[in-house]
Amino acid sequence: MTDRSPVKYADLVADWLVELGCTHCFFVAGGNIMHLLSSVRSRFVCVPVVHETAAGIATEYFNEAADGAKAFALVTAGPGVTNILTAMAGAFLESREQLVIAGQVKSSDLAAPELRQRGIQEIDGVAMTSPVAVASLRVDQPLSREEFFGAVEVEGRQGPVFLEFCLDAQAAPVDPAEARFIAPLDDRSSNTDDGAIEAAAEQIAALMAGAERPVWLVGGGVSRSAASALRPRLEALGVPLLTTWNGADRISADNPYYFGRPNTWGQRSANMILQQADLVVALGTRLGLQQTGFNWQQFAPVAHTVQVDIDRTELEKGHPQIDLALELDANRLLELLCGREYASYESWVNYCREVRAALPLIEANTCGAGYVSPYKFYEQLCELSREDDVFTVCSSGGANSVGMQMIEPIGSQLLIADKGLASMGYGLAGAIGAAFTAPQRRVLLVEGDGGFAQNSQELATVAVNNLNVKIAIFDNAGYASIKMTQLNYFDGEYLGCDISSGLGFPNWEALFAAYGIPCVTIDDAAFAGGALADSLDQPGPIGIIVRVDPEQTYFPKISSRVTESGSMESNPLHMMTPELPDEILAQVARYLPGS
């Protein structure tokens, strides 16, 4: 006889999350999620964090780094929701999978439209999260299995899904045998037509046949699994390959046809190559302003540009100028493109190699005596890295921009950053999420002191779980990028950007000691003496405080200037600061207009 005993709805939800492939839950406990928390505790690896922002960021980075497993965030009502908004906004802008489950007061305690609040901690989570979620739903009574899966499973462009469960809905007794709760899912078929993808491959192949200087720009819309499966074929095509920041680990840097990452803070050589191409095939990238430069009118100025994206609004946003817009799955299209043979581009490939050789990653920058050059630090970090390491780079400031210029992932290394929101405080929480995907794998985090201070409480999470995270902090006693802005545009009238202008920082070694985590400070002498290698070889977590010059410069970069009207005007990607000497420019700008 079938047991028809009612079960708590929260238990059913937890079972459905298991069906979805979830294995980990990052959470901050609270009264308005007490039933959900009780249900998930026996089904998942439950990781308590100190602050809800960290739960959301850790979930995002876990999903990026994991191979097959998934995580979700669980937070309470009210401040749980407001605190996780930053993490949702970051995942939304990066188009990354993130499931956030929140509590809510009892449905009987929900405020009427004219009331500001009725229930304790009540706030309208759906209204707050909707702008940064692909789906946002309040559950005030139990959903069927079909309804639940329909809400959580996202087709097309990924992003956060937010579900807030009223307390009484969580606890509601339901009959699992009722059809309402065991309804089978509809067969889901892709809305992408195979014929359209084949036709697109034909169009691009025709353009390739007529091109002399093509490049493929591979973005984060190309999945890691698809890129990994296609790596041998990509190496055999003979087509120059570039990546976006979100696609940084899709092409191994030892691929003979890999030529770097163009960006407003990109590698100068990659920018020069992109700008001289006569065909740009952009696969799985939205071509946002950071990718094209704010002077997008001069993006790929001599190229026929093809953009492949699953989001029509990105194809129709009006910048940059696109000659062929294809609303398609970049993964499936790339597979077809890799199954073709193309003409020899040997002359162009050799020129790309010449440009890369003439424009090294490390350029002249100011670095005072006693300090460690951020560029040299990243260079050595890459040399010391292992083939399965995960690089997590903070989301703003010099530690971010230098890292995204210098790190060249090879093999199965991962590089994960969050640039769209550019929020300080991302690095540590992201490293925590990545560390839980494979405990034996090292996570190499580099964060600025200002950003690290914003989420330093999560050292508690690192310590209690003994995570294999190597935490490098660029200690320059302030917000270097903000300080540079105030210097360049406001004559150095500093405010709130360093210690002298009112911004405080802790004693870093004392802070790490408080959590029982070993810590070492590295100046230039220690760096030259191998202190970084010794630190990375230590088991478990370690703090590495890197002494960085407060007056350190960060070049090359795209410069902007204030016009007479007060607006900003930026250089195109190929005109980075400082300007190149004439003899070098003549060598590396052969195909630019006017050269």
C-alpha positions, 0 to 999 in steps of 0.5 A: 500500500502506498504511504499517503502520509502528508509531508512538509512542503519544505522537504519536497522542495529540498528533494526537487533541488536534489533532482536539479543537481544541487549539492551545496547550500551557502546560507545565513540562518534566520527564523523565516527560513527555519523549515527550509533550513531543517529540510536542506541540512540532511540533503546537501553540504550546507556551508554557513557564511557570515554575511548574505552577500558572501552566500550569493557570491560563493554560489555564483563562483561555485557554479562557475568552477564546479563540473556538474554540481550546483549550489544555491543560496539560502537567506532569511527575509528582510536583511537577508534579501537586501544583503544578497542583492549585490551578489545577485546584481553581479551574477545578473550582469555576468549572465551566470547561474545563481539560485537564491531561495529566501524566506518571507513572513507568513502569508497572513502577515503580508502587508496590504499594498497601502502598508509599508510593513506588517510582518517582522522583517517583511520587505517585498523581495520580489519587487527588489530583486526583479530588476536583477533576476531572470525570474523572481517569484513569491511562494505563498502556497505550495507550488506543484513540482512542474511549477517549481521546475518551470520557475527554476530552470532557465532557458536561454541567457542565464542569471539569478532566479529568486524564490521567496517562500512564506513561512507557512508555505514552507511548513504546509503539509502536502500529499506527495502522491497527488498529481498536483505535486508529481506532475511530469515535466513537459518535454523541453526542446531548444528554441534554436533551429538546427537549420538556422545554425547550419545557415549561420555556419555557412555565412561565416564560412563564406566570410572567412573565405573572403577574409585575409585577417580574421579573428575569433573572439570567444566569450563567456557564452561559450561554455567551458565544457564545449571549449574543452571538447573543441580544443584540439580542433581549435588548435588545428584551424589556424585561425587567430583566437582572442578571448573576452574576460569572461571567456579567459579560460576557454582557450588555453594560452599554450594554443599556438593561435591564442593571441590574448584578451582585448579590453579597455584594460586589456592586453595592448597586443590583443587590442592591436590585433583585434583592431587590425582584423578584417573579420571579427567573429564574436562568439558568445559575447555581448560586446559591452562597452568594456569590451569594445571601449567607450569609443565604440565607433572605432571598435574593429574599424577595418573589420566586418563584424559578426556577433553571435549571442542568445540575447536579441536585446544585446544584438540590437542595442546599437553599439558597436556597429554589427554587420551580421547579428546572429541570435544563436547558441554560440556553443552549437555554432562553434562546433559546426565552425570547428568542423570546417576547413579554412584557407591558410592565414599564415601571413596574418598569424605570423604578423600576430605573433610579431605584434605579441612579441613586440608588445610584452605584457609588462610595460614600464610602470612606477614602483618605489623601492621596497615595494613589489611590482603588481605585474611582477607578482602576477608573472611569478604567480603564473609561473608557480601555478599548477595546471588545476589551479583556480585564479579568482581575481577581485572585481575592481582596482589594480589587483583586478586590472593587472590580473586580467592583463597578466594571467594566461590560463593554461590547460584546465586552469580556471580564471573567474572574475566579476567585472560587470558590477565591479563591486569591491568585496567580491574576491574572498567570497568568490574564492570560498565558493570555488574552493568547495568545488574540489578541496584538493585544488588550490584557489589563488585569490588576489584582492586589493586591501580596500576590497578585501576589507569589505568582506573580511569577516568571511575569513571565519568561513575559510578558517572553520572549513580549512579551505585551500585558498591562498589569499594575496592582498595588495596592500597599498593603504587605500583605494588606488583606482579612486586615488588615481581618478582624484589625482588625474581629474581633480588635481589630487584633492584626495578624500576617502581614498587612503589613510591620510584622507580618512580611510582606515585599515587593520593590521593585516597579520593581526587580523589573520591571526585572529582567525588562526590563519597563517600570514606573511608580509612580502616586500621586494626583498622577500619577493626576490627571495622566493617568499611567494613560492614558500607561501603557496606551498603551505597546506591550507589557507594562508594570507599573503600581504603584498607591499604595493607602492601607493603611487604605483602606476597601472599601464597600459590603459585606455585614457579618457579626457574631459571635453570643454562641454564636460563630457568624457571622450575616450581613446579607441582600443588601439590607442592605449596610454602611454603612446608607443614609440614611432618605430614600434608603432610602425611595426605593430600597426601596419593595417590600422587606418592611416598607417 
